[in-house]
Amino acid sequence: MSGIFKVVIIGAGEINFGSPEGPWNHSARLEQIFKNSATQLHFIALVDPDISRAAQRIRDKRACSDPDVRSAWQLTKAFNCIAEAAALLIANGDDEVHLVILGCPPHFRGALQPGKRADLEMLEHFPKAKSYLVEKPVSAINPFLSNDCDEVASRFAAAPGYTSVGYMLRYNKAILKIREILHQNGLTPTCINARYYMAYEYARKLDWWNKSHSCGPVVEQATHFIDLIRFLAGDNNDAMLGSVRATTVTHTEPVGALSQLGFDETLIPSEERVPRVTNAFWKHQKGTIGSLTHGITLHGTTYDTEIEVLADGWILRVRNAYDAITTLAIRSPHKAEEQIIRLEDDAFLTEFQCLVRSSLSNADNTLALDNVPQEPLSSFADALKTYKLSWQIRLAAEQDVLHSS
């Protein structure tokens, strides 16, 4: 055994342990990376206010048929707060942490008030961690009503460890290929169109469907594709927030009825229910037009997504970026036919491989990390720009509803 990779997980929910309606499962990605590795994976702490849920997660892992998984969780302790976890680990001489994963809901982070500053508590209690993963969105507060998010961003910028915000689709092979094509040809996109259609049938957490709890589908979910638009627009080509225009289909309109809801939506106040479809467009500094359509529309568990990049002579399309097989369609200059490339991909896995590479000095010698970025692709400061654009779209859509009523 050449070493141990120590992980602290904050949050015992679905983002860290999986759910039926999506591919997310952070703990499973780390287990996959270290399977049969000379470096041993240890989850040394799991923090959740519901300590019984945390304890059950640990028991489930220890009951797994895979011996590597059982080993990774054998010494894990459950805690109900970050401070308690850090204090006990330090007392036991176990304060060297490679990775801290912050996967609690967004209304517990991104602000300065007690109960809303889990990210700052993470930095304060694990200041020597080699890297941090903060889930998106970076907060659940309106970033235009206070400077809290900007202050949090400055503290992450000052931290010695690497920070990655969970915009994992930046690691998608097809997205990175588009970035490569644009760079090689000296191109800046003229227009980037994104669509994100959610499979809603098994999304039954009331908080997700309540805008006051999770900020709504644009800020919480479509933000992934808003971030991709920013990522593909290129450097020094920020979105101009004042140019955002948006409209929605609301739950009160005839076409806003959903036939496969798995819960009682009347438990949510009418004014806090999420829009069914949001359509938005805006401009970037170099003239690029960004456009987004998000829809809560599909049954079953499979999402449907596409992002389309137009540049001089080129059309580049990525279909179903969440899927195990991502399709990249390339129409290049003077060609009438598209070149279709199908890429096996797991962007979540690549993001964690990147974090492991950043955190472990001998990672390249002990793990298979070919074609993995050297450093995280989304800093907190950059993710905050995506968060502000996402909020601007939500606010513009709500203003449109008010003006239309």
C-alpha positions in Angstrom: 0.0 0.0 0.0 1.6 3.3 -1.1 -0.6 5.7 0.9 -4.0 6.7 2.0 -6.4 9.3 0.5 -8.5 10.8 3.2 -12.0 12.3 2.5 -14.5 14.2 4.5 -18.1 14.3 3.2 -20.5 17.0 4.3 -24.0 16.0 3.5 -25.6 12.6 3.5 -28.1 13.4 0.7 -28.5 12.3 -2.9 -25.7 14.3 -4.5 -23.2 12.3 -2.4 -25.0 9.0 -2.4 -27.1 8.8 -5.6 -30.8 9.0 -6.5 -33.1 7.3 -9.1 -33.5 10.3 -11.4 -29.9 11.3 -12.1 -26.3 10.1 -12.5 -24.9 11.9 -9.4 -23.2 9.9 -6.7 -20.0 11.4 -5.5 -19.0 8.7 -3.1 -19.3 6.0 -5.8 -17.1 8.0 -8.2 -14.3 8.1 -5.6 -14.7 4.4 -4.9 -14.4 3.7 -8.6 -11.2 5.8 -8.9 -9.4 3.9 -6.1 -10.7 0.4 -6.8 -7.7 -1.9 -7.0 -5.4 1.0 -6.4 -2.1 1.0 -4.5 -3.5 4.0 -2.7 -6.2 3.2 -0.2 -9.4 5.4 0.0 -10.6 6.3 3.5 -13.8 8.3 4.1 -12.9 9.5 7.6 -16.0 11.5 8.4 -19.6 12.0 7.2 -21.3 15.1 8.5 -25.1 15.7 8.4 -27.5 17.4 10.9 -29.6 14.2 10.6 -26.9 12.0 12.2 -29.2 8.9 12.0 -29.2 9.3 8.2 -25.5 9.7 8.1 -25.1 6.5 10.3 -27.4 4.6 7.9 -25.3 5.7 4.9 -22.2 4.3 6.6 -23.9 1.0 7.5 -25.1 0.6 3.9 -21.6 1.1 2.6 -20.2 -1.4 5.1 -22.7 -3.9 3.9 -21.6 -3.6 0.3 -20.5 -6.7 -1.5 -17.4 -5.0 -2.8 -14.5 -5.4 -0.3 -12.8 -2.2 -1.5 -16.0 -0.2 -0.6 -16.3 -1.9 2.8 -12.7 -1.0 3.5 -13.1 2.6 2.4 -15.9 3.1 5.0 -14.7 0.8 7.7 -13.4 3.6 10.0 -15.9 6.4 9.0 -17.5 8.3 11.8 -20.8 10.2 11.6 -21.1 13.8 13.0 -23.9 16.3 13.1 -21.7 19.4 12.5 -18.5 20.3 10.8 -16.8 21.7 14.0 -17.4 18.5 15.9 -16.0 16.4 13.1 -12.8 18.5 12.8 -12.3 18.6 16.6 -12.4 14.8 17.0 -10.3 14.2 14.0 -7.6 16.6 15.3 -7.8 15.0 18.7 -7.2 11.7 17.1 -4.2 13.0 15.1 -6.3 12.5 11.9 -6.3 16.1 10.7 -4.5 15.5 7.3 -7.4 15.6 4.8 -6.9 15.4 1.0 -10.5 16.2 -0.1 -13.5 17.8 1.6 -16.8 17.5 -0.3 -19.5 20.0 0.5 -22.7 18.5 -0.7 -25.3 20.0 1.6 -28.3 22.0 0.2 -27.4 25.4 -1.2 -29.4 27.4 1.5 -26.8 26.2 4.0 -23.9 27.9 2.2 -22.7 31.0 0.4 -23.7 33.5 3.1 -22.1 35.0 6.3 -25.0 34.3 8.7 -24.9 31.4 11.1 -26.6 28.3 9.5 -25.9 29.6 6.0 -22.1 29.4 6.0 -21.2 25.7 5.8 -18.6 26.5 3.1 -16.8 29.0 5.4 -17.0 26.5 8.3 -15.3 24.0 6.0 -12.5 26.4 5.2 -12.1 27.3 8.9 -12.1 23.8 10.3 -10.2 22.1 7.5 -7.7 24.8 6.4 -5.0 22.3 5.4 -7.2 20.3 3.1 -5.5 19.8 -0.3 -8.7 20.4 -2.2 -12.4 21.3 -1.8 -15.4 20.4 -3.9 -18.3 22.8 -3.4 -21.6 21.8 -5.0 -23.5 24.1 -7.3 -25.3 26.5 -7.0 -22.9 28.3 -4.7 -25.7 29.6 -2.5 -29.4 30.1 -2.3 -29.5 33.9 -1.7 -30.2 36.6 -4.2 -26.6 37.7 -5.0 -27.7 41.2 -6.0 -29.1 41.9 -2.5 -25.9 41.5 -0.5 -22.2 41.0 -0.9 -22.1 37.8 1.0 -21.3 35.6 -2.0 -18.5 37.9 -3.1 -17.0 37.7 0.4 -17.2 33.9 0.4 -15.5 33.9 -3.1 -12.6 36.0 -1.7 -12.0 33.6 1.1 -11.9 30.7 -1.2 -9.4 32.6 -3.4 -7.2 33.0 -0.3 -7.3 29.4 0.7 -4.2 27.4 -0.1 -6.0 24.3 -1.4 -7.6 23.8 -4.8 -11.3 24.6 -5.1 -13.7 23.1 -7.6 -17.3 24.0 -7.9 -19.5 21.1 -9.1 -20.1 22.3 -12.7 -18.9 18.8 -13.8 -20.1 19.2 -17.4 -17.1 21.3 -18.1 -15.2 18.0 -17.9 -17.4 16.4 -20.6 -15.2 15.1 -23.4 -17.4 16.6 -26.1 -17.4 20.0 -24.4 -13.6 20.0 -24.1 -13.3 19.0 -27.8 -15.4 22.0 -28.8 -13.1 24.2 -26.7 -10.2 22.7 -28.5 -11.7 23.2 -32.0 -12.5 26.9 -31.2 -9.0 27.5 -29.8 -7.2 25.8 -32.7 -9.2 27.8 -35.2 -9.0 31.1 -33.4 -12.8 31.3 -33.1 -15.2 32.9 -30.7 -18.8 31.7 -30.9 -21.3 34.0 -32.5 -24.2 32.1 -30.8 -24.6 29.4 -28.2 -28.0 27.7 -27.8 -28.7 25.3 -24.9 -31.7 23.3 -24.0 -32.2 21.2 -20.9 -35.3 19.0 -20.5 -35.8 17.4 -17.2 -37.3 14.0 -16.4 -39.5 15.0 -13.4 -41.6 11.9 -12.6 -39.3 10.7 -9.8 -38.2 14.2 -8.5 -40.3 14.2 -5.4 -38.4 16.4 -2.9 -40.7 19.2 -2.0 -37.8 21.6 -1.5 -36.8 21.3 -5.1 -40.2 22.3 -6.3 -40.3 25.3 -4.0 -38.5 28.4 -5.3 -38.0 29.8 -1.8 -36.1 26.7 -0.8 -34.0 25.8 -3.8 -34.2 28.9 -5.9 -36.0 27.3 -8.8 -35.0 25.1 -11.7 -32.9 27.8 -13.6 -30.7 28.6 -10.6 -30.6 25.0 -9.3 -30.5 22.9 -12.4 -30.3 24.8 -15.7 -27.3 26.6 -14.2 -25.2 23.7 -15.6 -26.0 24.8 -19.1 -25.7 28.4 -18.3 -22.2 27.6 -17.1 -21.4 25.7 -20.3 -22.5 28.7 -22.4 -20.1 30.9 -20.4 -17.3 28.2 -20.6 -17.7 27.9 -24.4 -18.0 31.6 -25.0 -14.4 31.8 -24.1 -12.1 34.0 -22.0 -12.7 37.8 -21.7 -16.2 37.4 -23.0 -18.4 37.7 -20.0 -22.2 37.7 -20.2 -23.7 41.2 -19.9 -26.3 40.8 -17.1 -28.3 43.9 -18.2 -29.0 42.3 -21.6 -30.9 39.3 -20.2 -34.5 38.8 -21.4 -36.6 35.8 -20.3 -40.1 34.4 -20.1 -41.8 31.3 -18.6 -44.7 28.9 -18.7 -46.1 29.0 -15.2 -48.0 26.3 -13.3 -51.2 28.3 -13.5 -51.3 28.3 -17.3 -53.1 25.4 -19.1 -50.0 24.1 -20.7 -48.2 24.1 -17.3 -50.2 21.1 -16.0 -48.0 18.1 -15.2 -49.6 14.7 -15.3 -46.9 12.6 -13.6 -46.1 14.5 -10.4 -45.3 12.1 -7.6 -46.3 14.4 -4.8 -49.0 16.8 -3.7 -47.9 20.2 -5.2 -50.7 22.0 -3.3 -48.4 21.7 -0.2 -46.3 24.4 -1.8 -47.6 28.0 -1.8 -48.8 28.9 -5.3 -46.4 31.9 -5.6 -43.4 29.6 -4.8 -44.1 26.8 -7.3 -41.5 26.4 -10.0 -42.0 27.5 -13.7 -42.5 24.6 -16.1 -40.5 26.1 -19.0 -38.1 29.0 -19.0 -36.7 30.6 -22.2 -34.0 33.3 -22.0 -31.4 35.0 -24.2 -28.6 37.5 -23.5 -25.4 39.0 -25.0 -21.7 38.6 -24.1 -19.0 41.3 -24.3 -17.7 40.2 -27.7 -21.1 40.0 -29.2 -21.9 36.3 -28.6 -25.6 35.6 -28.1 -26.4 33.0 -25.4 -29.8 31.4 -25.3 -31.4 28.8 -22.9 -34.5 26.8 -22.8 -35.2 24.7 -19.6 -38.3 22.5 -19.4 -39.8 20.3 -16.7 -41.3 18.0 -19.3 -40.2 14.4 -19.5 -41.5 11.2 -17.9 -39.3 8.4 -16.7 -35.7 9.0 -15.5 -33.8 10.1 -18.7 -33.1 13.7 -19.3 -32.7 15.2 -22.8 -30.1 17.9 -23.3 -28.3 19.7 -26.2 -25.9 22.6 -26.6 -25.2 24.1 -30.0 -22.3 26.4 -30.8 -22.2 28.5 -33.9 -18.9 30.1 -35.1 -17.7 31.3 -38.4 -18.0 28.2 -40.7 -18.8 25.8 -37.9 -21.8 24.2 -36.1 -20.9 22.1 -33.1 -23.5 20.2 -31.2 -23.4 18.1 -28.0 -26.3 15.9 -27.3 -27.2 14.3 -24.0 -24.1 15.4 -22.0 -25.3 13.5 -18.9 -25.4 10.1 -20.6 -22.8 7.4 -20.6 -22.5 8.0 -24.4 -22.3 11.7 -25.4 -22.8 12.6 -29.1 -20.7 15.3 -30.7 -21.9 16.5 -34.1 -19.5 18.6 -36.1 -20.3 20.5 -39.3 -17.0 22.1 -40.4 -16.4 24.7 -43.1 -17.4 23.8 -46.7 -19.0 20.5 -45.5 -22.8 19.8 -45.9 -22.7 16.6 -43.8 -22.1 16.4 -40.0 -19.4 14.3 -38.6 -20.9 12.3 -35.7 -18.6 11.3 -32.9 -19.9 9.2 -30.0 -17.8 9.4 -26.8 -18.0 7.2 -23.7 -18.0 9.7 -20.9 -18.5 10.2 -17.2 -18.0 13.9 -16.5 -18.5 13.4 -12.7 -15.7 10.8 -12.7 -13.4 13.1 -14.6 -14.0 15.9 -12.2 -13.1 13.7 -9.3 -10.1 12.4 -11.1 -9.0 16.0 -11.5 -9.5 16.7 -7.8 -7.5 13.5 -6.8 -4.7 14.5 -9.2 -4.6 18.0 -7.6 -4.7 16.5 -4.0 -2.3 13.5 -4.2 1.4 14.1 -5.0 1.9 10.7 -6.6 -1.5 10.3 -8.3 -0.1 10.0 -11.8 2.0 7.1 -10.8 -0.7 5.2 -8.9 -3.9 5.9 -10.7 -5.1 5.9 -14.4 -5.5 9.7 -15.0 -4.8 10.0 -18.7 -6.4 13.0 -20.4 -7.6 14.4 -17.1 -7.1 18.2 -16.5 -4.2 19.1 -14.3 -6.3 21.6 -12.2 -10.0 22.1 -11.5 -11.9 23.9 -14.3 -14.3 25.9 -12.2 -13.1 28.2 -9.4 -15.5 29.6 -6.8 -15.1 33.1 -8.3 -15.9 31.8 -11.8 -18.8 29.8 -10.5 -20.2 33.0 -8.8 -20.4 34.6 -12.3 -22.5 31.7 -13.4 -24.7 32.0 -10.3 -25.3 35.7 -10.9 -26.2 35.0 -14.5 -28.6 32.2 -13.4 -30.3 34.5 -10.9 -30.6 37.3 -13.5 -32.4 34.9 -15.8 -34.8 33.9 -13.0 -35.5 37.5 -12.0 -36.0 38.6 -15.7 -38.5 35.7 -16.2 -40.4 36.7 -13.0 -40.6 40.3 -14.1 -42.0 39.2 -17.4 -44.7 37.2 -15.7 -45.6 40.3 -13.6 -45.7 42.5 -16.7 -47.9 40.0 -18.5 -50.4 39.5 -15.8 
